[in-house]
Amino acid sequence: MKKILLVTALLFMSNAFATDDEDTFNQLKQLEGKWVGTINYSNRDAEPINLQYSIRSNGSALLEESNEGGTEMMTIFNLHNDNILATHYCAAQNRPVAELKSNKSGIISLVTNQAKSGLDSNKEMFVESWELNLMLENKDIFIYEYKTIGPDGSGFTAKAEMKRVK
């Protein structure tokens, strides 16, 4: 009986000390599976988008594989020193590294750290931020949005309602 109480207490204590980033990472893992939608851009016509999420590296990473109108990219979300990092391998041939800005009721915002990424918005275009609205009331729909930034205001926004493929 003492062992059961000790184990229960340890589990409770470990959950009590979970960070916002850990909780958010666990929410992101709920995206595992295939998703489809139409992505609407502020600077061009809409295109089909397919996203596939898979949990990798013994649960320490979430791989996002995306296909936007035939353009393939990938992003790896992971916890590094108890902080979420999202490393995006972009079709623009750069690698933005984003950090968690906030998670308010399942609306997860990530912002690119330009210094960590080796990027300069005065010289090249890259994804500046992401927002994933996990629609906590419906696990089969989420809103995927990102914003790019670049020289001379050349950035754009993109947004899609994603539906889980069953």
C-alpha positions as CSV (number, residue, x, y, z in Angstrom):
1,M,0.0,0.0,0.0
2,K,2.9,2.4,0.8
3,K,4.4,1.7,-2.6
4,I,1.1,2.6,-4.4
5,L,0.8,5.8,-2.4
6,L,4.5,6.7,-3.2
7,V,4.0,6.1,-6.9
8,T,0.8,8.1,-6.9
9,A,2.5,11.0,-5.1
10,L,5.4,10.9,-7.5
11,L,3.1,11.0,-10.5
12,F,1.2,13.9,-9.1
13,M,4.3,15.8,-8.3
14,S,5.8,15.2,-11.8
15,N,2.6,16.6,-13.4
16,A,2.5,19.5,-11.0
17,F,6.0,20.6,-12.3
18,A,5.3,20.1,-16.0
19,T,6.1,23.3,-18.0
20,D,3.9,25.1,-20.4
21,D,6.1,23.9,-23.2
22,E,5.8,20.2,-22.1
23,D,2.0,20.6,-22.0
24,T,2.0,22.3,-25.4
25,F,4.2,19.6,-26.8
26,N,1.8,16.9,-25.6
27,Q,-1.1,18.8,-27.2
28,L,0.9,19.0,-30.5
29,K,1.4,15.2,-30.4
30,Q,-2.4,14.9,-30.7
31,L,-2.0,16.0,-34.3
32,E,-0.5,12.6,-35.2
33,G,-2.0,11.4,-38.4
34,K,-2.9,12.7,-41.9
35,W,-4.7,16.0,-42.5
36,V,-6.0,17.7,-45.7
37,G,-7.2,21.2,-46.5
38,T,-7.0,24.2,-48.8
39,I,-4.4,26.8,-48.0
40,N,-5.3,30.4,-48.8
41,Y,-2.4,32.8,-49.4
42,S,-2.5,36.6,-49.2
43,N,-0.4,37.0,-52.4
44,R,-1.6,34.2,-54.7
45,D,-4.3,31.6,-55.4
46,A,-5.3,29.0,-52.9
47,E,-3.8,25.5,-53.2
48,P,-4.4,22.1,-51.7
49,I,-2.4,21.3,-48.6
50,N,-1.6,17.9,-47.0
51,L,0.0,17.6,-43.6
52,Q,1.2,14.4,-41.9
53,Y,2.3,14.3,-38.3
54,S,4.3,11.4,-36.8
55,I,5.8,11.0,-33.4
56,R,9.5,10.1,-33.6
57,S,12.6,9.6,-31.6
58,N,11.0,7.7,-28.7
59,G,8.4,10.4,-28.3
60,S,10.8,13.3,-28.2
61,A,10.0,14.7,-31.6
62,L,7.0,15.4,-33.7
63,L,7.6,15.4,-37.5
64,E,5.4,17.5,-39.7
65,E,5.6,16.7,-43.4
66,S,3.8,19.2,-45.6
67,N,2.8,19.3,-49.2
68,E,1.5,22.7,-50.4
69,G,0.3,22.4,-54.0
70,G,3.2,20.0,-54.8
71,T,5.9,21.8,-52.7
72,E,7.2,19.6,-50.0
73,M,8.6,20.8,-46.7
74,M,9.1,19.5,-43.2
75,T,9.1,20.8,-39.6
76,I,10.4,19.0,-36.5
77,F,9.0,20.0,-33.2
78,N,11.0,18.9,-30.1
79,L,11.6,19.8,-26.5
80,H,15.1,21.1,-25.9
81,N,15.9,22.0,-22.3
82,D,12.2,22.0,-21.6
83,N,11.5,24.5,-24.4
84,I,9.7,23.8,-27.6
85,L,11.7,24.3,-30.8
86,A,10.2,24.0,-34.2
87,T,12.9,23.6,-36.9
88,H,11.4,24.2,-40.4
89,Y,13.1,22.9,-43.5
90,C,11.7,25.3,-46.0
91,A,11.3,25.2,-49.8
92,A,13.0,28.6,-49.7
93,Q,16.1,26.7,-48.8
94,N,16.5,28.0,-45.3
95,R,15.9,26.7,-41.8
96,P,13.9,28.9,-39.5
97,V,14.0,27.8,-35.8
98,A,10.9,28.9,-33.9
99,E,10.2,29.0,-30.2
100,L,6.9,28.8,-28.3
101,K,5.5,32.3,-27.8
102,S,2.2,31.3,-26.2
103,N,-0.5,28.7,-25.9
104,K,-3.9,30.1,-25.0
105,S,-6.6,27.5,-24.9
106,G,-5.0,25.4,-27.6
107,I,-4.0,28.3,-29.9
108,I,-0.3,27.7,-30.1
109,S,1.9,30.6,-31.4
110,L,5.5,30.1,-32.4
111,V,8.0,32.8,-33.5
112,T,11.2,32.4,-35.4
113,N,14.4,33.3,-33.5
114,Q,16.3,35.0,-36.3
115,A,19.7,34.8,-34.5
116,K,19.3,31.1,-33.7
117,S,18.2,30.5,-37.3
118,G,21.0,32.5,-39.0
119,L,18.4,34.5,-40.9
120,D,18.0,38.2,-41.7
121,S,14.7,39.5,-42.9
122,N,16.5,42.3,-44.7
123,K,18.2,39.7,-47.0
124,E,15.8,36.8,-47.4
125,M,12.3,35.6,-47.0
126,F,11.4,33.1,-44.4
127,V,8.6,32.0,-42.1
128,E,8.4,34.5,-39.2
129,S,5.6,32.9,-37.2
130,W,3.1,30.0,-37.0
131,E,-0.2,29.7,-35.3
132,L,-1.9,26.4,-34.8
133,N,-5.4,26.6,-33.4
134,L,-6.1,23.0,-32.2
135,M,-9.8,23.6,-31.9
136,L,-9.9,21.7,-28.5
137,E,-13.6,21.1,-28.9
138,N,-13.1,19.1,-32.1
139,K,-10.0,16.8,-32.4
140,D,-10.6,16.3,-36.2
141,I,-10.2,20.0,-37.3
142,F,-7.5,22.5,-36.7
143,I,-6.4,25.9,-38.2
144,Y,-2.9,26.1,-39.6
145,E,-1.5,29.5,-40.3
146,Y,1.9,31.1,-40.9
147,K,3.3,34.4,-41.8
148,T,6.5,35.0,-43.8
149,I,8.7,38.1,-43.7
150,G,11.3,39.3,-46.2
151,P,13.1,42.2,-47.8
152,D,11.0,45.3,-48.7
153,G,7.8,43.9,-47.3
154,S,7.8,40.8,-49.6
155,G,6.2,38.6,-47.0
156,F,2.7,37.0,-47.1
157,T,0.3,35.0,-44.9
158,A,-1.1,31.6,-45.4
159,K,-4.1,30.0,-43.6
160,A,-5.9,26.6,-43.9
161,E,-8.6,24.7,-42.1
162,M,-7.2,21.2,-41.8
163,K,-9.4,18.1,-41.5
164,R,-8.2,14.8,-40.2
165,V,-8.2,11.9,-42.7
166,K,-9.9,8.9,-41.2
